[in-house]
Amino acid sequence: MLVKLKVHPDSKQNSLVKKADDAYEVWVKAPAERGLANTAALQSLAKALKQNVGRLHIIKGATSPNKIVKVLG
């Protein structure tokens, strides 16, 4: 399954909003450096999908706010 993810780093609070069945928008407190925002975004998405973080992989957009995440299994 592929999921579209829009990430807003350096936010005041952590939040996740489901936009469609395969699209989410996430706000994270972590800065957009050294992959910190990506890690925080994947953790929020994993919690929403009730998946293990290890089953989520960014396949496109690692350095962009708009990402495509593959959910394994």
C-alpha positions as CSV (number, residue, x, y, z in Angstrom):
1,M,0.0,0.0,0.0
2,L,1.2,3.5,-0.8
3,V,0.4,6.5,1.3
4,K,0.9,10.2,0.4
5,L,2.2,12.2,3.3
6,K,2.7,15.9,3.6
7,V,5.0,16.9,6.5
8,H,5.2,20.2,8.3
9,P,8.4,20.3,10.4
10,D,9.1,22.7,13.3
11,S,5.4,22.9,14.3
12,K,4.2,23.9,17.7
13,Q,2.6,20.5,18.3
14,N,2.5,17.0,16.9
15,S,-0.7,16.3,14.9
16,L,-1.9,14.1,12.1
17,V,-4.9,14.6,9.9
18,K,-6.3,12.0,7.4
19,K,-7.1,13.8,4.1
20,A,-8.2,10.7,2.2
21,D,-7.9,6.9,2.4
22,D,-4.3,7.1,1.1
23,A,-3.3,10.7,2.1
24,Y,-2.3,12.2,5.4
25,E,-1.0,15.5,6.6
26,V,1.3,15.6,9.6
27,W,2.7,18.3,11.8
28,V,5.8,17.5,13.9
29,K,7.9,19.4,16.4
30,A,11.1,17.9,15.1
31,P,13.3,20.1,12.8
32,A,13.8,19.2,9.1
33,E,17.5,18.2,9.6
34,R,19.3,14.9,9.8
35,G,16.1,13.1,9.1
36,L,14.5,14.0,12.4
37,A,11.2,15.2,10.9
38,N,11.0,12.2,8.7
39,T,11.4,9.9,11.7
40,A,8.8,11.7,13.7
41,A,6.4,11.7,10.8
42,L,6.8,8.0,10.2
43,Q,6.2,7.4,13.9
44,S,2.9,9.4,13.8
45,L,1.8,7.6,10.7
46,A,2.6,4.2,12.1
47,K,0.5,5.0,15.2
48,A,-2.4,6.1,13.0
49,L,-2.2,3.0,10.8
50,K,-1.5,0.6,13.8
51,Q,1.6,-0.6,12.1
52,N,5.2,-1.1,13.2
53,V,7.5,1.8,12.2
54,G,9.8,-0.7,10.6
55,R,7.1,-1.6,8.1
56,L,7.0,2.0,6.7
57,H,9.6,3.2,4.1
58,I,9.8,6.5,2.4
59,I,10.2,5.7,-1.3
60,K,9.9,9.2,-2.7
61,G,10.5,12.7,-1.3
62,A,12.9,12.1,1.5
63,T,14.1,15.7,1.3
64,S,10.7,17.2,0.3
65,P,7.6,18.0,2.4
66,N,5.6,15.8,0.1
67,K,6.4,12.1,0.5
68,I,5.2,8.7,-0.7
69,V,5.4,6.0,2.0
70,K,5.2,2.3,1.3
71,V,3.5,0.2,3.9
72,L,4.9,-3.3,3.8
73,G,2.7,-6.3,4.5
